[in-house]
Amino acid sequence: MTTLTTLQDLYTEQLRDLYSAETQLMEALPKMAAAAHDPQLQAGFEQHLNQTRQHVQRLESVLTDLGETPGGHTCQAMQGLIREGEEMMAQNAAPDVRDAGLIACAQRVEHYEIAGYGTVARYAQVLGHQQHLEVLRVTENEEKATDRELTTLADTINQRAARGARAS
């Protein structure tokens, strides 16, 4: 475990945490896409996988610029969030209900990422890493856009899931 004595140390540690989170998510998103019933939700997970690959590259670039290596840290929070998603995928659920649950899991992931990127962006600003700040804000905004897209999908899928429950 690294000793954190400066904000720069914390910044680096948080960047590594996000890197771990994003690399774990790259493994989980194809499974979520395969488990999704709704074609738009499947496509959304696949689109986010492509975005996540870009996020990983950006984090690698920022860490390299700092003279640091990306690995060496495991994001425990993302492990837990992914485990919840796996539990949802394993549920014996109606397709629309499973999709609604997958969206809930995905939005928890997005909210975690939004918080993480917002935090490191503020650190970058305080530390005077202007180029990092710009890159991290782009990623933060992409995460927010993904969350909004999931909300839009949820509006439709949740209604279908509710109708299915009343029909039975």
TIVORO-486591 format. One line per 10 residues: number of its first residue (from 1); their letters; for each residue x, y, z of C-alpha. Coordinates in steps of 0.25 Angstrom, whole numbers, plus 2048, in hexadecimal, padded with zeros to 3 digits. Example, Ala and Ser with C-alpha at 12.3 -4.5 7.8 and 13.67 -1.06 7.14 Angstrom:
// residues 2
1) as) 831 7EE 81F  837 7FC 81D
This chain:
// residues 168
1) mttlttlqdl) 800 800 800  805 80E 7FC  807 819 806  7FF 825 802  806 832 807  802 83C 7FC  7F6 83F 7F4  7FE 83A 7E8  800 82C 7EE  7F1 82C 7F0
11) yteqlrdlys) 7EE 830 7E2  7F7 825 7DD  7F0 81B 7E6  7E3 81F 7E1  7E7 81F 7D3  7EB 810 7D5  7DE 80D 7DC  7D6 813 7CF  7E0 80B 7C6  7DD 7FE 7CE
21) aetqlmealp) 7CE 801 7CE  7CE 804 7BF  7D6 7F7 7BB  7CC 7EF 7C4  7C0 7F5 7BD  7C6 7F1 7AF  7C5 7E3 7B3  7B7 7E4 7B9  7B0 7EC 7AE  7B0 7E1 7A3
31) kmaaaahdpq) 7A9 7D8 7AD  79F 7E3 7B1  79C 7E5 7A2  79A 7D6 7A0  791 7D5 7AC  788 7E1 7A7  77B 7DE 79F  779 7EC 79A  781 7EF 78D  783 7FD 791
41) lqagfeqhln) 788 7F9 79E  791 7EF 798  796 7FA 78E  798 804 79A  7A1 7FA 7A1  7A9 7F7 795  7AB 806 792  7AF 808 7A1  7B9 7FD 79F  7C0 805 794
51) qtrqhvqrle) 7BF 812 79C  7C5 80A 7A8  7D1 806 79F  7D3 815 79C  7D2 818 7AB  7DD 80E 7AE  7E6 814 7A3  7E4 822 7A9  7E8 81D 7B7  7F4 816 7B2
61) svltdlgetp) 7F8 823 7AB  7F6 82B 7B8  7FE 821 7C0  809 820 7B6  80A 82F 7B6  80C 82F 7C5  817 825 7C4  80E 81A 7CA  809 80C 7C6  7FA 809 7C5
71) gghtcqamqg) 7F9 7FC 7CC  7FC 7F8 7DA  7EF 7FB 7E1  7E1 7F4 7E1  7D4 7FC 7E2  7CC 7F5 7ED  7C0 7FD 7EA  7BF 7F9 7DC  7C1 7EB 7DF  7B5 7EC 7E8
81) liregeemma) 7AD 7F3 7DE  7B0 7E9 7D3  7AD 7DE 7DD  79F 7E4 7DF  79D 7E4 7CF  7A1 7D5 7CF  797 7D2 7D9  78C 7DA 7D1  790 7D2 7C4  78F 7C5 7CC
91) qnaapdvrda) 781 7C8 7D1  775 7C0 7CB  76E 7CD 7C6  765 7D1 7BB  76D 7D7 7B0  768 7E6 7B2  76A 7E4 7C1  778 7DF 7BF  77B 7EB 7B6  775 7F5 7C0
101) gliacaqrve) 77E 7EE 7CB  78A 7EF 7C1  788 7FE 7BF  787 800 7CE  795 7F9 7CF  79B 801 7C4  796 80E 7CA  79D 80B 7D7  7AA 808 7CF  7A8 816 7C8
111) hyeiagygtv) 7A5 81D 7D4  7B2 817 7DA  7BA 81B 7CE  7B4 829 7CE  7B8 82B 7DC  7C6 826 7D9  7C9 82E 7CD  7C3 83B 7D4  7CC 839 7DF  7D9 837 7D7
121) aryaqvlghq) 7D5 842 7CE  7D5 84B 7DA  7E2 846 7DF  7E8 848 7D1  7E3 857 7D2  7E9 859 7DF  7F6 853 7DC  7F7 85B 7CF  7F6 84F 7C5  7EE 857 7BB
131) qhlevlrvte) 7EF 84C 7B0  7EB 841 7B9  7DF 84A 7BE  7DA 84B 7B0  7DB 83C 7AD  7D5 838 7BA  7C9 842 7B8  7C7 83C 7AA  7C6 82E 7B0  7BD 833 7BC
141) neekatdrel) 7B3 839 7B2  7B3 82C 7AA  7AF 825 7B6  7A4 82F 7B9  79F 82D 7AB  79F 81E 7AD  797 820 7BA  78D 829 7B3  78B 81E 7A7  789 813 7B2
151) ttladtinqr) 77E 81C 7B8  777 81E 7AB  778 80F 7A8  773 80C 7B6  766 815 7B4  762 80B 7A9  767 7FE 7AF  762 801 7BD  754 803 7B7  754 7F6 7AF
161) aargaras) 759 7EF 7BB  74D 7F5 7C3  743 7F1 7B9  749 7E3 7B8  747 7E1 7C7  739 7E6 7C7  736 7DC 7BB  73A 7D0 7C4
